[in-house]
């Protein structure tokens, strides 16, 4: 008579352990999905897609000259172009150093 009661408790504990295990798997999966969606949004923060030229800086290069070299027909606001180039390359200023590589957007 008592053997059946003890077997029932053992069965209940197994079910409880199984539920806990699956709950942990579900929580880890949910955290993974949230982290991946955050990462995708973090890298896709720009609404604009640029066609760019990859430039390696040489001694004496200026941002102004490089933008004009990549965009010879551009007659817009050069300060805005420099600002966009700095933003695209995550730069605090337009200061360049030899050996540095940057992306210069091709402007309309």
Secondary structure, 3 states (H helix, E strand, C coil): CHHHHHHHHHHHHHHHHHHHHHHHHHHHHHHHHHHHHHHHHHHCCCCCCCCEEEEECCCCCCHHHHHHHHCCCCCCCHHHHHHHHHHHCCCCCCCCCCCCEEEEECCC
